[in-house]
Amino acid sequence: MKLAEARAGYERYLRLERGYSANTVRSYGADLADLERFAAERGASDVEALDLALYRDWLWEASQRELAKSTLARRAATAKTFSAWLRRSGALETDPAVRLRAPKPDRSLPRVLSGDSMDELLGWLKTAAAEGEPGALRDLAVVELLYASALRVSELVGIDLDDLDLDRRTVRVVGKGSKERIVPFGRPAQLAVTDYLGRGRSALLARSESGRAARALFVGTRGGRLGTRAVYQFVARLLESIPGSGPAGPHALRHTAATHLLDGGADLRAVQEMLGHASLGTTQIYTHVTVERLRASYQAAHPRA
C-alpha cells in the first residue's frame, strides 16, 4: 500500500469511525504528509518501508529544525497511532512504532487574565457596542459567551440558534470527539447575546444573499457563519494591550474562565464537565495555575516571603 493511500484511509478512519473534528484530522494529516515527504526523499513510498529507524530519523530531522518539544511529541503520537492502525487493518504484520519515543513537551501554564483585566476588556467592548454597530454588538456577545461558558472557539462558532436557551441561560455545544454537552452562562452574557440578536445579527445576515448562515448564532461581516480564524484574530488584537505572557487567542479566555471558577471555589469535577475534558488530569492544570497565582500574591504581599 502506498503511503499516500494509507494516509487518506487513516484520515477517513479518524473522521468517520473516531468522530474526530476536521481540525484534529487536518493536524494528523499534516504530520503524516511530512512523514510521507521524508520517506520519499529516501526513496520510500510504501507502508512496508516504515520501520523504527525511519520514524526515529524523521523525528531527529524535525528536532534539527528546532521544532518545539510539543510538536515532536505530537508527531511521535501521530506516528504511533498511525502505525497501530496499519497493523490492525492488516497493512503491516507488525507495529514498528511501538517502541518510538519522543521528548516530553515542556509543561507551561496557560495564560490567565486577572478579574480586573477582564472587567477592563469587557468595558471596552460595551462602550463600542453602545453605539449599536452590528459587528461591535456581536463582538461583545462573543467574548461574554467565551468567558462565561469557557468554550473552545470551534464550539462557539458551531452554535446554532436552536442550541441556545436564553431563558435557562444554557447553550448546547459539540466538543471534541463530537461529544455534546450543555453549558451554563450568566446574566451579562445573556444580556449581550440578547442585544446582539435584537440589533446586530439580522443586519449582518442581510449582507449574505444566500442565507447560508441562517441557522448560525454568530454571523461574520459578510453574512456567513463566523469563522474560527476571525474570532482568533479579533481576540488576539484585544489581548495585545492586556498585561501577561503566553498565547493571546480565544483559548486564553477559556483558561481564564476555568481558573476563575476554581479560584471562586467551584468543584474540580464540575469544572471538568463544563470544559468537556475527557480526563480529570487535563482539568487539573488549572489547579496549578491557582497555586501559582497564590504564590505570586504571597511573594508580592507577605513581609517574610
C-alpha positions as CSV (number, residue, x, y, z in Angstrom):
1,M,0.0,0.0,0.0
2,K,1.3,3.5,-0.9
3,L,1.8,5.9,1.9
4,A,-0.5,8.5,0.3
5,E,-3.3,5.9,0.1
6,A,-2.7,4.8,3.7
7,R,-2.8,8.4,4.9
8,A,-6.1,9.1,3.1
9,G,-7.5,5.9,4.6
10,Y,-6.4,6.8,8.1
11,E,-7.9,10.3,7.8
12,R,-11.2,8.7,6.8
13,Y,-11.0,6.4,9.8
14,L,-10.4,9.3,12.2
15,R,-13.2,11.3,10.7
16,L,-15.9,8.6,10.3
17,E,-15.1,6.0,12.9
18,R,-13.5,8.0,15.7
19,G,-15.6,11.1,15.1
20,Y,-12.6,13.5,15.3
21,S,-13.1,17.1,14.3
22,A,-12.0,18.5,11.0
23,N,-9.2,20.4,12.7
24,T,-7.9,17.3,14.5
25,V,-8.0,15.2,11.3
26,R,-6.2,18.1,9.5
27,S,-3.4,18.1,12.2
28,Y,-2.9,14.3,11.9
29,G,-2.9,14.6,8.1
30,A,-0.3,17.4,8.1
31,D,2.1,15.3,10.3
32,L,1.7,12.2,8.1
33,A,2.2,14.3,4.9
34,D,5.5,15.4,6.3
35,L,6.4,11.8,7.1
36,E,5.4,10.9,3.5
37,R,7.7,13.7,2.3
38,F,10.6,12.5,4.5
39,A,10.2,8.9,3.3
40,A,10.0,9.9,-0.4
41,E,13.3,11.7,0.0
42,R,14.8,8.4,1.0
43,G,13.2,6.6,-1.9
44,A,10.4,5.0,0.1
45,S,6.7,5.3,-0.9
46,D,5.1,2.1,0.5
47,V,4.0,1.5,4.1
48,E,6.3,-1.5,4.2
49,A,9.2,0.9,4.3
50,L,8.1,2.3,7.6
51,D,10.3,1.0,10.3
52,L,11.5,2.2,13.7
53,A,14.7,3.7,12.2
54,L,12.8,5.7,9.7
55,Y,10.4,7.1,12.3
56,R,13.3,8.0,14.6
57,D,15.2,9.7,11.7
58,W,12.0,11.7,10.9
59,L,11.8,13.0,14.4
60,W,15.5,13.7,14.6
61,E,15.3,15.8,11.4
62,A,12.4,17.7,12.9
63,S,14.5,18.3,16.1
64,Q,17.3,19.7,13.9
65,R,14.9,22.2,12.5
66,E,14.4,23.3,16.1
67,L,10.7,22.4,16.2
68,A,9.2,22.7,19.7
69,K,9.2,19.7,22.0
70,S,5.4,19.8,22.0
71,T,5.5,19.4,18.2
72,L,7.9,16.5,18.4
73,A,5.7,14.8,21.0
74,R,2.6,15.3,18.8
75,R,4.4,13.9,15.7
76,A,5.5,10.8,17.7
77,A,1.9,10.3,18.9
78,T,0.7,10.6,15.3
79,A,3.3,8.0,14.1
80,K,2.4,5.6,16.9
81,T,-1.4,5.8,16.3
82,F,-1.0,5.6,12.5
83,S,1.4,2.6,12.8
84,A,-1.0,0.8,15.2
85,W,-3.9,1.4,12.7
86,L,-1.8,0.0,9.9
87,R,-1.2,-3.1,12.0
88,R,-4.9,-3.5,12.9
89,S,-6.0,-3.0,9.3
90,G,-3.7,-5.7,8.1
91,A,-1.5,-3.4,6.0
92,L,1.5,-4.3,8.2
93,E,2.3,-7.5,10.1
94,T,4.0,-5.8,13.0
95,D,3.9,-2.3,14.6
96,P,7.3,-0.7,14.1
97,A,6.5,2.4,16.1
98,V,5.6,0.6,19.3
99,R,9.0,1.5,20.8
100,L,9.1,5.0,19.4
101,R,9.8,7.7,22.0
102,A,9.9,11.5,21.8
103,P,10.9,14.3,24.2
104,K,8.2,15.1,26.7
105,P,6.6,18.5,25.9
106,D,7.5,21.4,28.1
107,R,4.6,21.9,30.5
108,S,3.8,25.6,30.6
109,L,1.0,27.2,32.5
110,P,-1.8,28.7,30.4
111,R,-2.3,32.4,30.2
112,V,-4.8,33.7,32.7
113,L,-6.2,37.3,32.8
114,S,-7.0,38.9,36.1
115,G,-10.5,39.8,37.1
116,D,-9.6,43.5,36.7
117,S,-8.2,42.8,33.2
118,M,-11.4,41.0,32.2
119,D,-13.5,43.9,33.5
120,E,-11.4,46.4,31.6
121,L,-11.6,44.3,28.3
122,L,-15.4,43.9,28.6
123,G,-15.7,47.6,29.4
124,W,-14.0,48.5,26.1
125,L,-16.4,46.2,24.2
126,K,-19.5,47.5,26.0
127,T,-18.5,51.1,25.1
128,A,-18.1,50.1,21.4
129,A,-21.4,48.2,21.4
130,A,-23.3,51.1,22.9
131,E,-23.4,52.8,19.5
132,G,-25.3,49.8,18.1
133,E,-22.9,48.9,15.3
134,P,-23.7,45.2,14.4
135,G,-20.1,44.0,14.5
136,A,-19.5,45.6,17.9
137,L,-22.7,44.0,19.3
138,R,-21.6,40.6,18.0
139,D,-18.0,41.0,19.4
140,L,-19.3,41.8,22.9
141,A,-21.6,38.8,22.8
142,V,-18.7,36.5,21.5
143,V,-16.3,37.5,24.3
144,E,-19.0,37.4,27.0
145,L,-20.0,33.9,26.0
146,L,-16.4,32.6,25.6
147,Y,-15.6,33.8,29.1
148,A,-19.0,32.9,30.7
149,S,-19.0,29.3,29.4
150,A,-15.3,28.6,28.9
151,L,-15.9,27.5,25.4
152,R,-13.5,26.4,22.7
153,V,-13.6,28.7,19.7
154,S,-14.7,25.8,17.5
155,E,-17.6,25.2,19.8
156,L,-18.6,28.9,19.8
157,V,-18.7,29.3,16.1
158,G,-20.6,26.0,15.7
159,I,-23.5,27.2,17.9
160,D,-26.9,27.4,16.1
161,L,-29.9,29.4,17.2
162,D,-31.6,26.2,18.3
163,D,-28.7,25.4,20.6
164,L,-29.4,28.5,22.7
165,D,-31.8,28.7,25.6
166,L,-31.8,32.3,26.8
167,D,-34.5,31.7,29.5
168,R,-32.5,29.0,31.2
169,R,-29.2,30.6,30.3
170,T,-27.7,27.4,28.7
171,V,-26.1,26.5,25.4
172,R,-25.6,23.2,23.7
173,V,-22.2,22.8,22.1
174,V,-20.4,20.0,20.3
175,G,-16.9,19.4,21.6
176,K,-14.0,17.1,20.8
177,G,-15.0,13.7,19.5
178,S,-18.4,15.1,18.5
179,K,-19.5,15.0,22.2
180,E,-22.4,17.2,23.1
181,R,-22.7,19.0,26.4
182,I,-24.9,21.7,27.9
183,V,-23.1,24.7,29.4
184,P,-24.5,27.5,31.5
185,F,-23.8,31.2,31.2
186,G,-24.5,34.2,33.3
187,R,-26.7,37.3,33.2
188,P,-24.1,39.6,31.5
189,A,-23.7,37.1,28.6
190,Q,-27.5,36.7,28.4
191,L,-27.9,40.4,28.0
192,A,-25.1,40.7,25.5
193,V,-26.4,37.9,23.3
194,T,-30.0,39.2,23.5
195,D,-28.9,42.6,22.4
196,Y,-26.9,41.1,19.6
197,L,-29.8,39.0,18.4
198,G,-32.1,42.0,18.6
199,R,-30.0,44.7,17.0
200,G,-27.0,43.1,15.3
201,R,-27.5,39.7,13.8
202,S,-30.2,40.5,11.3
203,A,-28.1,43.4,9.9
204,L,-25.1,41.1,9.4
205,L,-27.1,38.3,8.0
206,A,-28.6,40.7,5.4
207,R,-25.2,41.0,3.8
208,S,-25.4,37.5,2.6
209,E,-27.7,36.8,-0.4
210,S,-27.5,33.0,0.0
211,G,-28.8,32.9,3.6
212,R,-26.1,30.3,4.3
213,A,-25.8,31.4,7.9
214,A,-29.5,31.4,8.7
215,R,-29.0,28.8,11.5
216,A,-25.8,30.2,12.9
217,L,-25.8,32.2,16.1
218,F,-22.8,34.2,15.2
219,V,-22.5,35.8,11.8
220,G,-19.4,37.2,10.1
221,T,-19.1,40.6,8.4
222,R,-20.0,39.1,5.0
223,G,-23.2,37.4,6.3
224,G,-21.8,33.9,6.6
225,R,-21.2,31.9,9.7
226,L,-18.4,33.4,11.8
227,G,-15.2,31.5,11.4
228,T,-12.6,30.4,14.0
229,R,-9.8,32.4,12.4
230,A,-11.8,35.7,12.6
231,V,-12.5,35.1,16.3
232,Y,-8.9,34.2,16.9
233,Q,-7.6,37.4,15.2
234,F,-10.2,39.6,16.9
235,V,-9.4,38.2,20.4
236,A,-5.7,38.3,19.8
237,R,-5.9,42.0,19.0
238,L,-7.9,42.6,22.1
239,L,-5.4,41.0,24.4
240,E,-2.4,42.8,22.9
241,S,-2.8,45.6,25.3
242,I,-3.6,43.4,28.3
243,P,-0.5,42.6,30.6
244,G,0.6,39.0,30.6
245,S,2.6,36.5,28.7
246,G,1.6,33.4,26.8
247,P,-0.8,32.7,23.9
248,A,-3.2,35.6,23.2
249,G,-6.1,33.9,21.4
250,P,-9.6,32.8,22.5
251,H,-8.2,29.9,24.5
252,A,-6.8,32.4,26.9
253,L,-10.4,33.3,27.8
254,R,-11.2,29.6,28.3
255,H,-8.2,29.3,30.6
256,T,-9.2,32.4,32.4
257,A,-12.8,31.2,33.0
258,A,-11.6,27.8,34.3
259,T,-9.1,29.4,36.7
260,H,-11.6,32.0,38.0
261,L,-14.1,29.2,38.6
262,L,-11.6,27.3,40.7
263,D,-10.5,30.4,42.5
264,G,-14.1,31.0,43.4
265,G,-14.5,27.6,44.9
266,A,-16.0,25.5,42.1
267,D,-15.7,21.8,42.3
268,L,-13.0,20.3,40.1
269,R,-15.3,17.7,38.7
270,A,-17.9,20.3,37.8
271,V,-15.3,22.4,36.0
272,Q,-14.2,19.2,34.1
273,E,-17.7,18.7,32.9
274,M,-18.2,22.3,32.0
275,L,-15.0,22.3,29.9
276,G,-15.7,19.0,28.3
277,H,-12.5,17.3,29.3
278,A,-12.4,13.6,29.0
279,S,-9.7,13.3,31.7
280,L,-9.7,15.0,35.1
281,G,-5.9,15.3,34.7
282,T,-6.4,17.8,31.9
283,T,-8.5,20.0,34.1
284,Q,-6.0,19.7,37.0
285,I,-3.6,22.0,35.2
286,Y,-5.9,24.9,36.4
287,T,-5.2,23.9,40.0
288,H,-1.5,24.5,39.3
289,V,-2.5,27.9,37.9
290,T,-4.4,28.9,41.0
291,V,-1.4,27.7,43.2
292,E,1.0,29.8,41.1
293,R,-1.3,32.8,41.4
294,L,-1.4,32.3,45.2
295,R,2.4,32.0,45.3
296,A,2.8,35.2,43.3
297,S,0.4,37.1,45.6
298,Y,2.2,35.7,48.6
299,Q,5.6,36.8,47.4
300,A,4.4,40.2,46.5
301,A,2.5,40.9,49.7
302,H,3.9,38.9,52.6
303,P,6.7,40.6,54.6
304,R,8.6,37.3,55.1
305,A,8.0,35.8,51.6
